Amino acid sequence: MLELAVLGFLAEGPLPGHDLRRRITHLTGYSRPVSDGTLYPAINRLTKAGLIERRPAPGAGGGRYVLNLTAAGREDMLRRLREPAEHEITDFSRWFTILAFLSLLPEVPEQHAVLRRRLDFLEAAPVGFFYDGDTPLRADQVSDPYRRGMLLTACTISRAERAWLHEALDGDGIPGSDEQPGQQAPTRDRKD
């Protein structure tokens, strides 16, 4: 997902490495901080693959560069958005990265196909953190107050996300038009 974030942010325009790192940290830092030791090897892999290129930064001293998305990089990014892996649909943090760049897909039906996959996942049989044999426990069946809190929070998040997905797919076609900027994102999902 780090590579998708790199490609997605560069699709919005060229960036120096430190600005790219800042943007990725703002996107994913609440759950998975991004270090230079993680980011720069990913940049090197994408550069070697011909998906991004480094150009000297205009007006900056030697050794400063700006990262640009190549045509091949744009195609790779669009492919990743059109065809996310199953674990990218089911893992909340990975899903958030997909969602952050989904509007880069040029066709609304392509965007909606990805949203439908997430909705199908959320509406499948409930899965819980805690079980009695093979049966997931509901919050009212858990005596530990912290575990109950986990389940109540996850259930609320899942319910809100399903409502938003239905609105985006069946409603006015403008996903999240009523969301407040800067809201903290949840880190888990899928507990009913």
C-alpha positions as CSV (number, residue, x, y, z in Angstrom):
1,M,0.0,0.0,0.0
2,L,3.0,2.3,0.5
3,E,3.7,2.0,-3.3
4,L,0.1,2.8,-4.1
5,A,0.3,5.9,-1.8
6,V,3.5,7.0,-3.6
7,L,2.0,6.6,-7.0
8,G,-1.3,8.2,-5.9
9,F,0.3,11.3,-4.5
10,L,2.6,11.7,-7.5
11,A,-0.5,11.4,-9.8
12,E,-1.5,14.7,-8.2
13,G,1.8,16.3,-9.2
14,P,5.6,16.1,-8.8
15,L,6.9,16.1,-5.2
16,P,10.2,16.2,-3.5
17,G,10.8,13.1,-1.3
18,H,10.3,15.0,2.0
19,D,6.9,16.3,0.9
20,L,5.9,12.9,-0.3
21,R,6.8,11.4,3.1
22,R,4.8,14.1,4.9
23,R,1.7,13.4,2.8
24,I,2.0,9.6,3.3
25,T,2.5,10.1,7.0
26,H,-0.7,12.2,7.2
27,L,-2.6,9.5,5.4
28,T,-1.3,6.4,7.2
29,G,0.7,7.6,10.2
30,Y,-2.1,7.1,12.6
31,S,-1.9,3.4,12.1
32,R,1.4,2.7,10.3
33,P,4.1,5.4,10.6
34,V,6.3,5.7,7.5
35,S,10.1,6.0,8.1
36,D,12.7,7.0,5.6
37,G,14.0,3.4,5.8
38,T,10.7,2.2,4.5
39,L,9.9,5.0,2.0
40,Y,13.1,5.4,0.2
41,P,13.6,1.7,-0.7
42,A,10.0,1.8,-2.1
43,I,10.9,4.9,-4.1
44,N,14.0,3.1,-5.4
45,R,11.9,0.0,-6.4
46,L,9.4,2.1,-8.2
47,T,12.2,4.0,-10.0
48,K,13.9,0.8,-11.1
49,A,10.6,-0.5,-12.4
50,G,10.1,2.7,-14.5
51,L,7.0,3.8,-12.6
52,I,8.5,7.0,-11.2
53,E,11.5,9.1,-12.1
54,R,13.7,11.5,-10.3
55,R,14.5,14.9,-11.8
56,P,16.7,17.6,-10.4
57,A,14.7,20.1,-8.3
58,P,14.5,23.5,-10.1
59,G,16.4,26.1,-8.1
60,A,17.5,23.6,-5.4
61,G,21.1,22.7,-4.7
62,G,22.8,19.6,-5.9
63,G,21.4,16.3,-4.7
64,R,17.8,17.7,-4.5
65,Y,15.3,16.1,-6.7
66,V,11.6,15.9,-7.5
67,L,9.7,12.7,-8.0
68,N,7.5,12.4,-11.1
69,L,5.0,9.7,-12.1
70,T,5.6,8.1,-15.5
71,A,3.0,7.0,-17.9
72,A,3.7,3.4,-16.9
73,G,3.4,4.5,-13.2
74,R,0.0,6.0,-13.9
75,E,-1.2,2.8,-15.6
76,D,0.2,0.7,-12.7
77,M,-1.6,2.9,-10.2
78,L,-4.9,2.6,-12.1
79,R,-4.5,-1.2,-12.3
80,R,-3.9,-1.3,-8.5
81,L,-7.1,0.8,-7.9
82,R,-9.2,-1.2,-10.3
83,E,-8.1,-4.6,-9.0
84,P,-7.2,-4.4,-5.4
85,A,-6.2,-7.7,-3.8
86,E,-8.7,-9.3,-1.3
87,H,-6.6,-8.3,1.7
88,E,-6.6,-4.7,0.5
89,I,-10.4,-4.8,0.5
90,T,-10.6,-6.4,4.0
91,D,-7.9,-4.7,5.9
92,F,-9.1,-1.3,7.1
93,S,-5.8,0.6,6.8
94,R,-5.1,-0.8,3.4
95,W,-8.7,0.0,2.4
96,F,-8.2,3.6,3.5
97,T,-5.3,3.9,1.1
98,I,-7.4,2.5,-1.8
99,L,-10.2,4.9,-0.8
100,A,-7.8,7.9,-0.7
101,F,-7.0,7.6,-4.4
102,L,-10.2,5.9,-5.8
103,S,-11.3,9.1,-7.4
104,L,-8.3,8.9,-9.7
105,L,-10.1,6.1,-11.5
106,P,-11.6,7.9,-14.5
107,E,-14.9,6.1,-14.6
108,V,-17.5,6.1,-11.9
109,P,-18.6,2.5,-12.7
110,E,-15.0,1.4,-12.0
111,Q,-15.0,3.3,-8.7
112,H,-18.3,1.7,-7.7
113,A,-17.1,-1.8,-8.6
114,V,-14.4,-1.4,-5.9
115,L,-16.8,0.1,-3.4
116,R,-19.2,-2.9,-4.0
117,R,-16.4,-5.3,-3.2
118,R,-15.9,-3.5,0.2
119,L,-19.6,-3.5,0.9
120,D,-19.9,-7.2,0.0
121,F,-17.1,-7.9,2.5
122,L,-18.8,-5.8,5.3
123,E,-22.2,-7.4,4.7
124,A,-20.9,-11.0,4.7
125,A,-21.4,-13.1,7.8
126,P,-20.2,-11.2,10.9
127,V,-16.8,-11.9,12.2
128,G,-15.7,-11.0,15.7
129,F,-12.6,-10.6,17.8
130,F,-13.9,-13.1,20.3
131,Y,-15.7,-16.4,19.9
132,D,-17.6,-19.1,21.8
133,G,-16.4,-22.1,19.7
134,D,-17.0,-21.1,16.1
135,T,-19.7,-18.5,17.0
136,P,-18.6,-14.8,17.2
137,L,-19.6,-13.1,20.4
138,R,-21.7,-9.9,20.3
139,A,-20.7,-7.0,22.7
140,D,-23.6,-7.8,25.1
141,Q,-22.2,-11.4,25.5
142,V,-18.7,-10.2,26.6
143,S,-18.1,-9.4,30.3
144,D,-14.7,-7.8,30.0
145,P,-15.5,-4.0,29.7
146,Y,-12.5,-3.3,27.4
147,R,-13.3,-6.2,25.0
148,R,-16.9,-5.0,25.0
149,G,-15.7,-1.5,24.1
150,M,-13.7,-3.0,21.2
151,L,-16.8,-4.7,19.9
152,L,-19.1,-1.7,20.3
153,T,-16.6,0.6,18.6
154,A,-16.0,-1.8,15.7
155,C,-19.7,-2.4,15.3
156,T,-20.4,1.3,15.1
157,I,-17.6,1.9,12.6
158,S,-18.8,-1.0,10.4
159,R,-22.4,0.3,10.5
160,A,-21.4,3.8,9.6
161,E,-19.2,2.6,6.8
162,R,-21.9,0.4,5.3
163,A,-24.4,3.3,5.4
164,W,-21.8,5.5,3.6
165,L,-21.2,2.8,1.0
166,H,-24.9,2.4,0.4
167,E,-25.2,6.2,0.0
168,A,-22.3,6.4,-2.4
169,L,-23.6,3.5,-4.5
170,D,-27.3,4.1,-4.3
171,G,-27.7,7.7,-3.3
172,D,-26.6,11.0,-4.8
173,G,-23.4,9.6,-6.2
174,I,-21.2,11.9,-4.2
175,P,-19.5,9.7,-1.6
176,G,-18.9,11.5,1.7
177,S,-20.2,14.9,0.8
178,D,-21.4,15.4,4.4
179,E,-18.1,14.3,6.0
180,Q,-16.2,16.7,8.2
181,P,-12.5,17.3,7.2
182,G,-9.9,16.2,9.7
183,Q,-11.9,13.5,11.4
184,Q,-9.8,10.7,12.9
185,A,-10.0,7.5,11.0
186,P,-10.8,4.2,12.8
187,T,-8.2,1.4,12.8
188,R,-10.4,-1.7,12.8
189,D,-13.6,-2.8,11.2
190,R,-16.0,-5.6,10.7
191,K,-17.4,-6.6,14.0
192,D,-21.2,-6.9,14.3
